[in-house]
Amino acid sequence: MIPQKIVPLFRQASAPPASPPPQAPKLLDQVRDKVRVKHYSLRTEQTYVHWVRRFILFHHKQHPKDMGAPEVEAFLTHLAVVGNVAASTQNQARSALLFLYKEVLDQSLPWMDGIIVAKRPQRLPVVLTTTEVKTILKRLRDTPWLMASLLYGTGMRLMEMMRLRVKDLDFERVEALIRDGKGFKDRVTMLPAMLIEPLQNHLVRVKNLHEDDLRLGYGAVYLPNALERKYPNANREWGWQYVFPSRQLSVDPRSGITRRHHADEKAIQRAVHQAVRDADLTKPATPHTLRHSFATHLLQAGYDIRTIQELLGHKDVSTTMIYTHVLNQGGKGVISPLDRL
């Protein structure tokens, strides 16, 4: 008897098709990721991505790993000769490319030392007289006046003031704590006594705004260096809110979360510029000029250079010494012989 062919009850399942290997992230995304690992600011991230993109497009979309010193030097030379950019801009592009090769492509750069660094001209800062400062402040109102007064009264940098948190103001000790200043350094500066009441009144309005945000389901603020994961509820606490918040909610470009960031620094820049024009001043004064004026006026008042260096957050006292040249009192306070006749 011929045995019947046994038919299996279940067919053997065919192997699933192999999934394609994951694609490596694009170069610009790698730059962004590396910048965030280093905890650099969003502005630094945008600047580095901008210069890397321009470098690639300048060399007709050739990959940077296939290029080296000649291509980098050609790009930087083009910026200076054809683009006629300032030395600081050229050095900014150089820093971005240095970051690209060293941190992203993991290439040693002995050839980078041979590329000439553009020298920034040693220019004296613009400094206002006390009369000119008064004239500008008189033409400002409300929050722009408070911001400008704080810049002149504390010597803060513009972005240090914009990133100031409520918890960083100590009205009892009459001081302000500046977190993550230039060079990621903290420092303490004085809080002008005449600004205590205006600041307290300002914070009452800011707190009302924050409470409105909380009722609407918002109220969270950006926290640096993964503090949001470590302290999940801290981003809604009053102390972490910005002293000068934005008028509108916005979407964080990194996280996609809708929240209230600090105010746009362009607003105070425009306000000071308009005040300078209204006062008919010929000096090209900006909010940063108030910081220069703060240092110079302290020097005029007889405070020592080391104290001023600490208040300004300068790494080297030689940076602070430039204000002695503004006073024309470098070392000996030379008096013209004509004035002695």
C-alpha positions as CSV (number, residue, x, y, z in Angstrom):
1,M,0.0,0.0,0.0
2,I,1.4,3.4,-1.1
3,P,1.6,5.7,1.9
4,Q,-0.3,8.9,1.5
5,K,1.7,12.1,1.4
6,I,1.6,13.8,4.8
7,V,0.6,17.4,4.6
8,P,1.8,19.6,7.5
9,L,-0.9,21.2,9.5
10,F,1.0,24.5,9.7
11,R,3.2,26.0,7.1
12,Q,6.5,27.2,8.2
13,A,6.5,30.9,8.5
14,S,9.0,32.6,6.2
15,A,11.7,34.7,7.8
16,P,10.8,38.4,8.0
17,P,12.6,40.6,5.6
18,A,15.8,42.1,7.0
19,S,15.3,45.7,8.1
20,P,17.6,48.2,6.5
21,P,20.5,49.3,8.8
22,P,19.8,52.6,10.6
23,Q,21.1,55.6,8.8
24,A,23.8,57.7,10.4
25,P,22.5,61.1,11.5
26,K,23.3,63.9,9.1
27,L,26.4,66.0,9.7
28,L,24.5,69.1,10.9
29,D,22.4,67.0,13.3
30,Q,25.7,65.6,14.7
31,V,26.9,69.1,15.2
32,R,23.7,69.9,17.1
33,D,23.9,66.8,19.2
34,K,27.5,67.5,20.2
35,V,26.8,71.1,21.1
36,R,24.0,70.0,23.4
37,V,26.2,67.4,25.0
38,K,28.6,70.2,25.8
39,H,25.7,72.2,27.3
40,Y,26.4,75.1,25.0
41,S,23.6,77.7,24.5
42,L,21.1,77.6,21.7
43,R,22.7,80.7,20.2
44,T,26.1,78.9,20.0
45,E,24.4,75.9,18.4
46,Q,22.8,78.1,15.7
47,T,26.0,79.9,15.1
48,Y,28.1,76.7,14.7
49,V,25.5,75.1,12.4
50,H,25.4,78.3,10.3
51,W,29.2,78.3,9.7
52,V,29.5,74.6,9.1
53,R,26.7,74.9,6.5
54,R,28.4,77.8,4.8
55,F,31.7,76.0,4.8
56,I,30.1,73.0,3.0
57,L,28.3,75.1,0.5
58,F,31.4,77.1,-0.2
59,H,33.2,73.9,-1.3
60,H,30.2,72.7,-3.4
61,K,28.8,70.3,-0.8
62,Q,32.0,68.3,-0.3
63,H,32.0,66.4,3.0
64,P,34.4,68.1,5.6
65,K,36.1,64.7,6.3
66,D,37.4,64.8,2.8
67,M,38.8,68.3,3.3
68,G,41.6,69.8,5.4
69,A,43.8,72.8,6.0
70,P,43.7,74.2,2.4
71,E,39.9,74.2,2.3
72,V,39.6,75.7,5.7
73,E,42.1,78.4,4.9
74,A,40.5,79.2,1.6
75,F,37.1,79.6,3.3
76,L,38.4,81.9,6.0
77,T,40.4,83.9,3.5
78,H,37.3,84.3,1.3
79,L,35.4,85.7,4.4
80,A,38.0,88.3,5.0
81,V,38.8,89.3,1.4
82,V,35.5,89.0,-0.4
83,G,33.1,89.0,2.5
84,N,35.0,91.8,4.2
85,V,33.9,90.5,7.6
86,A,35.3,91.7,10.9
87,A,38.1,89.8,12.6
88,S,35.7,88.7,15.3
89,T,33.4,87.2,12.7
90,Q,36.2,85.4,11.0
91,N,37.4,84.0,14.3
92,Q,33.9,82.9,15.1
93,A,33.8,80.9,11.8
94,R,37.2,79.4,12.7
95,S,35.9,78.3,16.2
96,A,33.0,76.6,14.5
97,L,35.2,74.6,12.1
98,L,37.6,73.8,14.9
99,F,34.6,72.3,16.9
100,L,33.5,70.4,13.8
101,Y,36.8,68.7,13.2
102,K,37.8,68.1,16.8
103,E,34.5,67.3,18.5
104,V,32.2,65.9,15.7
105,L,34.6,64.3,13.2
106,D,37.1,63.3,15.9
107,Q,40.1,64.4,13.9
108,S,43.4,65.7,15.3
109,L,44.1,69.2,14.0
110,P,47.9,69.8,14.0
111,W,47.3,71.7,10.7
112,M,44.8,74.1,12.4
113,D,47.7,75.7,14.3
114,G,49.2,76.9,11.0
115,I,46.1,78.8,10.0
116,I,46.5,82.5,10.7
117,V,44.1,83.9,13.3
118,A,42.7,87.3,12.5
119,K,43.7,89.9,15.1
120,R,41.0,92.0,16.5
121,P,41.8,95.7,16.6
122,Q,42.4,97.1,20.1
123,R,39.6,99.6,20.3
124,L,38.6,101.6,23.3
125,P,35.0,101.1,24.5
126,V,32.4,103.7,24.1
127,V,31.7,105.3,27.5
128,L,29.0,107.7,28.5
129,T,29.3,110.5,31.0
130,T,27.1,110.4,34.1
131,T,25.1,113.3,32.5
132,E,24.6,111.3,29.3
133,V,23.5,108.2,31.3
134,K,20.9,110.3,33.2
135,T,19.7,111.8,29.8
136,I,19.1,108.3,28.4
137,L,17.4,106.9,31.5
138,K,15.0,109.9,31.6
139,R,13.8,108.9,28.1
140,L,13.0,105.4,29.0
141,R,9.8,104.1,30.8
142,D,8.6,101.1,32.6
143,T,10.4,97.8,31.9
144,P,13.0,99.3,29.5
145,W,13.9,101.8,32.1
146,L,14.3,99.1,34.7
147,M,16.4,97.0,32.4
148,A,18.7,99.8,31.5
149,S,19.0,101.0,35.1
150,L,19.9,97.4,36.1
151,L,22.6,97.2,33.4
152,Y,24.2,100.5,34.5
153,G,23.7,99.8,38.2
154,T,25.2,96.3,38.3
155,G,27.5,96.0,35.3
156,M,25.8,92.9,34.0
157,R,26.1,91.8,30.4
158,L,22.9,92.1,28.4
159,M,22.2,88.3,28.2
160,E,23.2,87.8,31.9
161,M,20.3,90.2,32.8
162,M,17.9,88.6,30.3
163,R,18.6,85.1,31.9
164,L,18.3,86.4,35.5
165,R,15.9,84.2,37.6
166,V,13.7,85.4,40.5
167,K,15.7,83.3,43.0
168,D,18.9,85.1,42.0
169,L,17.8,88.5,43.5
170,D,18.5,88.8,47.2
171,F,16.8,92.0,48.4
172,E,17.9,91.5,52.0
173,R,21.6,91.2,51.1
174,V,21.2,93.8,48.3
175,E,22.9,91.7,45.7
176,A,22.3,89.8,42.5
177,L,23.8,86.3,41.7
178,I,24.8,85.9,38.1
179,R,24.7,82.2,37.1
180,D,26.7,80.8,34.2
181,G,28.2,84.1,33.1
182,K,30.9,84.2,30.4
183,G,33.1,81.2,30.7
184,F,30.3,79.4,32.7
185,K,31.3,81.2,35.9
186,D,29.0,82.4,38.7
187,R,29.6,85.8,40.4
188,V,27.9,88.2,42.7
189,T,27.3,91.9,42.0
190,M,25.6,94.6,44.0
191,L,21.9,95.5,43.7
192,P,21.3,99.2,43.5
193,A,19.3,100.4,46.5
194,M,17.1,102.7,44.4
195,L,16.0,99.7,42.2
196,I,14.8,97.5,45.1
197,E,11.3,98.9,45.2
198,P,10.8,99.1,41.4
199,L,12.1,95.5,41.1
200,Q,9.7,94.3,43.8
201,N,6.8,96.0,42.1
202,H,7.9,94.5,38.8
203,L,8.0,91.0,40.3
204,V,4.4,91.4,41.6
205,R,3.3,91.8,38.0
206,V,5.5,88.9,36.8
207,K,4.1,86.6,39.5
208,N,0.5,87.4,38.4
209,L,1.5,86.5,34.9
210,H,3.1,83.3,36.1
211,E,0.0,82.3,38.0
212,D,-2.2,82.9,35.0
213,D,0.0,80.6,33.0
214,L,-0.3,77.9,35.6
215,R,-4.1,78.2,35.5
216,L,-4.0,77.7,31.8
217,G,-1.8,74.6,32.1
218,Y,1.5,76.2,31.3
219,G,3.9,78.0,33.7
220,A,6.9,75.7,33.1
221,V,10.2,77.4,32.4
222,Y,13.4,76.1,30.8
223,L,15.9,74.6,33.3
224,P,19.6,74.2,32.3
225,N,21.8,71.1,32.5
226,A,19.2,68.4,32.9
227,L,17.8,70.0,36.1
228,E,14.3,69.4,34.7
229,R,14.8,65.6,35.0
230,K,16.4,65.8,38.4
231,Y,13.7,68.1,39.8
232,P,10.6,67.5,37.8
233,N,8.4,70.1,39.5
234,A,11.1,72.9,39.8
235,N,10.3,74.3,36.4
236,R,6.9,75.6,37.6
237,E,8.2,77.0,40.9
238,W,8.2,80.8,41.3
239,G,11.9,81.1,42.1
240,W,13.0,79.6,38.8
241,Q,10.9,82.0,36.6
242,Y,12.7,84.7,34.6
243,V,12.8,88.2,36.1
244,F,12.1,89.6,32.6
245,P,9.8,87.1,30.9
246,S,8.6,87.3,27.4
247,R,5.1,88.8,26.7
248,Q,4.1,85.7,24.8
249,L,4.4,82.0,25.1
250,S,6.6,80.3,22.5
251,V,7.6,76.8,21.4
252,D,11.1,75.7,22.5
253,P,13.0,74.8,19.3
254,R,14.9,72.0,21.1
255,S,12.2,70.3,23.1
256,G,9.0,71.4,21.3
257,I,7.4,72.4,24.6
258,T,5.3,75.5,24.7
259,R,6.4,77.8,27.6
260,R,7.4,81.4,28.4
261,H,11.0,82.2,27.7
262,H,12.8,85.3,28.8
263,A,12.2,88.6,27.0
264,D,13.8,89.3,23.6
265,E,17.0,91.3,24.1
266,K,16.2,93.2,20.8
267,A,13.4,95.1,22.7
268,I,15.8,96.8,25.1
269,Q,18.3,97.3,22.3
270,R,15.7,99.2,20.3
271,A,14.6,101.2,23.3
272,V,18.1,102.3,24.2
273,H,18.8,103.2,20.6
274,Q,15.7,105.3,20.4
275,A,16.6,107.0,23.7
276,V,20.0,107.9,22.4
277,R,18.5,109.4,19.2
278,D,16.0,111.4,21.2
279,A,18.7,112.7,23.4
280,D,20.7,113.9,20.3
281,L,23.8,112.0,21.5
282,T,26.5,111.4,18.9
283,K,28.0,108.4,20.6
284,P,27.0,105.0,19.3
285,A,25.7,103.8,22.6
286,T,24.0,100.4,23.1
287,P,22.9,98.5,26.2
288,H,26.4,97.2,26.5
289,T,27.7,100.7,26.7
290,L,26.0,101.0,30.1
291,R,28.3,98.2,31.3
292,H,31.4,100.1,30.1
293,S,30.1,103.2,31.8
294,F,29.5,101.3,35.1
295,A,33.2,100.2,35.2
296,T,34.6,103.6,34.2
297,H,32.5,105.5,36.7
298,L,33.5,103.1,39.5
299,L,37.1,103.7,38.6
300,Q,36.5,107.5,38.6
301,A,35.0,107.1,42.1
302,G,38.3,105.6,43.4
303,Y,37.4,101.9,43.5
304,D,40.4,99.6,42.9
305,I,40.8,97.7,39.7
306,R,40.6,94.2,41.3
307,T,37.1,95.0,42.8
308,I,35.9,96.2,39.4
309,Q,37.3,93.1,37.7
310,E,35.4,90.9,40.1
311,L,32.1,92.8,39.6
312,L,32.5,92.6,35.8
313,G,33.5,88.9,35.8
314,H,36.7,89.4,33.8
315,K,39.0,86.5,33.7
316,D,42.1,88.7,33.4
317,V,42.7,92.0,35.0
318,S,44.3,93.2,31.8
319,T,40.8,93.2,30.3
320,T,39.6,95.5,33.0
321,M,42.7,97.8,32.7
322,I,41.3,99.1,29.4
323,Y,39.0,101.4,31.4
324,T,42.1,103.2,32.7
325,H,42.9,104.2,29.2
326,V,39.4,105.5,28.7
327,L,40.0,107.8,31.7
328,N,43.4,108.8,30.3
329,Q,44.8,107.7,33.6
330,G,46.9,104.7,32.6
331,G,49.3,104.2,35.5
332,K,50.3,107.7,36.3
333,G,47.4,109.8,35.3
334,V,49.4,112.0,32.9
335,I,48.5,115.7,32.7
336,S,49.3,117.6,29.5
337,P,52.2,120.0,29.9
338,L,50.1,122.7,28.2
339,D,47.7,122.5,31.2
340,R,50.6,123.3,33.5
341,L,51.5,126.6,31.9
